[in-house]
Amino acid sequence: MSNEFPNFDFEVSDIIKTNNGILEDDWKVLRRLKIPDMFNRPSRSEVKRGVVLDVEATGLSLQNDDVIQLAMLPFEYDPKNNRITNVCKEISFEGLREPCTSISEEATLVTGITDQMVRGKKIDESAVNNIIKDTDIIFAHNAQFDRIMVEKHWPCFSKKPWACTFRAVDWLREGYAAGKLDYIGAQFGWFYDGHTALADCEACLAILAQTLPESGRPVLEVVRAAAQKVEYLICAFDAPFHKKDLLRDRGYRWRPAGLPNGRVWWIICSNEQKEIGWLNSNIYDTEHEIVPHEVTAFNQFSTRMWEF
């Protein structure tokens, strides 16, 4: 399923002759990404509003680093066919802010943002609220990072459901060796000037507008379906140390001491009773009372998931 309006300024046929006997499988063209004002004409059915969000930060630590740039790109979509319609460029947002800590050298190399550029800069909370109040769902390519970072400063983000284009799609099964925005974009035939926050928002939106090559499903459909699932956080408190490899092989991750409900192996799953049964059969010597905690799009990727 292709979009009515492309995210390129020109067609491949404008620059490549196709009658020279060279097979299309033997070459590939990368074009600069250009987000259209509209991917598809609106239908008469219900339209919903989404926002693609991205932040740049002083570093990669969720606990110690801080936001230096926030960008939001609103768009409309048809929830029945998962086709993106209007891109609301006129109300898009990108702003810098002075963080509470210095920007790391690595972050400056990646983003081009320096301490001097953000000195004295602030992001107007009312401007953020005005965009988010009319939003049905927030999309980010690494929501695990972005959501925690923005909820430190702007409470409105905690009241909306979130979806993650990085985690919701099984990119490997779709034929992609990596899940980074620029790599996925290149496989779809474009490049873009990263890593400003708004440029990354545009790249994420372009991916949401695509159809996956193996499953044939729209990316927006897959990501929304993942966000609508109810899953469960399962914590293996007091798991024996010698069972750590078994837990890791199962997909459990370690939450370090010092964090709320820390020093524990944990996993998010869809069948909580099956997982509790596995823990009691394989990890504990005696049956443990294990309480599952509900995870939805309203608390997933947030520190609030650990408030129990």
Buried (B, 14 or more C-beta within 10 A) or exposed (E): EEBEBBBBEEEBEEEEEEEEEEEEEEEEEEBEBBBBEBBBEEEEEEBBBBBBBBBBBBBEEBEEBBBBBBBBBBBBBBBEEBBBBBBBEEEBBBBBBBBEBEBBEEBBEEBEBEBEBBEEEEBEEEBBEEBBEEBBBBBBBBBBBBBBBBBEBBEBBBEBBBBBBBBBBEBEEBEBEEBBBBEBBBBBBBEBEBBBBBBBBBBBBBBBBBBBEEBEBBBBBBBBEBBEEEBBBBBBEEBEEEBBEBBEEBEBEEBEEEEEBEEBBBBBBEEBEEBBEBBBEEBBEEEBEBEBBEBBBBBBBBBBBBEE
